Amino acid sequence: MKTLPKEKRYETLSYLPPLTDQQVAKQIEYMLEQGFIPAVEFEEDPSPADHHWTLWKLPLFSANSSQEVLNEVRECRQEYPNSYVRVIGFDNIKQCQTMSFIVYKPGMSRY
């Protein structure tokens, strides 16, 4: 059995092989279908214990498609190319963050 290369792990999905563009879009679509409010965060040198990253902009309250969220990811990456970027989802009923996953690591070619 082959294991993943040794690197810092930040959340559950980081133990899987990197998500494809289509898989990232599907995760965001799921988030929107559940009524979660997406937001984009970034951090240059995160620690696996860091739960709070810098918020790119206000949460995307009016986002209706995964493409809108991915456009914000692209802008964040262009502004901070040496930072990790993740998408998080807020549940406005439970008043908490319900999901998060990294969509860009420094040195990646996509987004």
Legacy VTK file of the C-alpha trace (Angstrom):
# vtk DataFile Version 3.0
C-alpha trace
ASCII
DATASET POLYDATA
POINTS 111 float
0.000 0.000 0.000
1.358 3.402 -0.944
1.072 6.225 1.579
0.832 9.935 0.943
4.058 11.961 1.195
4.824 13.404 4.619
3.447 16.918 4.922
1.365 18.928 7.334
-2.286 17.905 7.485
-4.844 20.632 8.071
-8.263 18.999 7.915
-9.993 15.738 7.043
-9.783 16.138 3.266
-6.021 16.746 3.423
-5.563 13.020 4.052
-6.970 12.321 0.585
-5.156 12.925 -2.689
-5.618 16.534 -3.883
-9.140 17.247 -5.112
-9.640 17.916 -8.798
-11.267 21.150 -9.939
-14.546 19.300 -10.477
-14.401 17.757 -6.987
-13.790 21.163 -5.395
-16.769 22.570 -7.313
-18.926 19.637 -6.132
-17.945 20.270 -2.497
-18.926 23.926 -2.850
-22.195 22.977 -4.578
-22.976 20.649 -1.670
-22.241 23.484 0.760
-24.647 25.783 -1.080
-27.339 23.078 -1.344
-27.213 22.634 2.434
-27.800 26.362 2.885
-24.330 26.991 4.308
-22.797 30.409 3.702
-19.384 30.113 2.020
-16.358 32.224 2.855
-12.726 32.224 1.740
-9.830 32.359 4.209
-6.068 32.454 3.743
-2.950 32.014 5.869
0.694 32.171 4.851
2.127 29.726 7.381
-0.724 27.918 9.116
-0.254 25.554 11.986
-2.464 22.457 12.043
-3.783 23.736 15.378
-4.848 27.113 13.904
-8.618 27.231 13.654
-8.844 30.907 12.726
-7.347 32.089 9.463
-7.592 35.547 7.910
-10.933 36.124 6.202
-10.509 37.169 2.549
-13.723 39.207 2.411
-17.034 39.095 4.180
-18.770 35.725 3.819
-20.454 35.305 0.440
-24.037 35.635 1.666
-25.494 35.982 -1.828
-23.457 33.250 -3.558
-25.680 31.065 -5.727
-23.099 28.988 -7.581
-19.772 27.330 -7.012
-18.290 29.522 -9.756
-18.871 32.672 -7.685
-16.948 31.133 -4.778
-14.168 29.869 -7.060
-13.792 33.367 -8.522
-13.140 34.672 -4.995
-10.633 31.861 -4.426
-8.852 32.895 -7.634
-8.721 36.552 -6.557
-7.427 35.637 -3.100
-4.750 33.420 -4.598
-3.625 36.194 -6.965
-3.385 38.664 -4.094
-1.637 36.229 -1.715
0.219 33.653 -3.876
2.341 32.401 -0.952
-0.653 31.596 1.232
-2.829 28.580 1.759
-6.455 29.228 0.782
-9.474 27.398 2.140
-13.217 27.540 1.703
-15.371 27.370 4.805
-19.115 27.019 5.259
-21.165 28.677 7.988
-24.533 27.391 9.190
-26.643 30.441 10.017
-29.082 28.339 12.090
-26.484 26.677 14.339
-24.313 29.828 14.237
-21.108 27.901 13.617
-18.678 26.782 10.961
-19.793 23.428 9.612
-17.172 22.569 7.004
-13.828 23.686 5.634
-11.286 22.408 3.154
-8.113 23.700 1.555
-8.415 24.545 -2.140
-4.948 25.978 -2.748
-1.487 25.353 -1.327
1.546 27.446 -2.363
3.144 25.814 -5.389
-0.091 24.326 -6.766
-0.811 25.091 -10.410
-4.615 25.262 -10.377
-6.899 28.167 -9.489
LINES 1 112
111 0 1 2 3 4 5 6 7 8 9 10 11 12 13 14 15 16 17 18 19 20 21 22 23 24 25 26 27 28 29 30 31 32 33 34 35 36 37 38 39 40 41 42 43 44 45 46 47 48 49 50 51 52 53 54 55 56 57 58 59 60 61 62 63 64 65 66 67 68 69 70 71 72 73 74 75 76 77 78 79 80 81 82 83 84 85 86 87 88 89 90 91 92 93 94 95 96 97 98 99 100 101 102 103 104 105 106 107 108 109 110
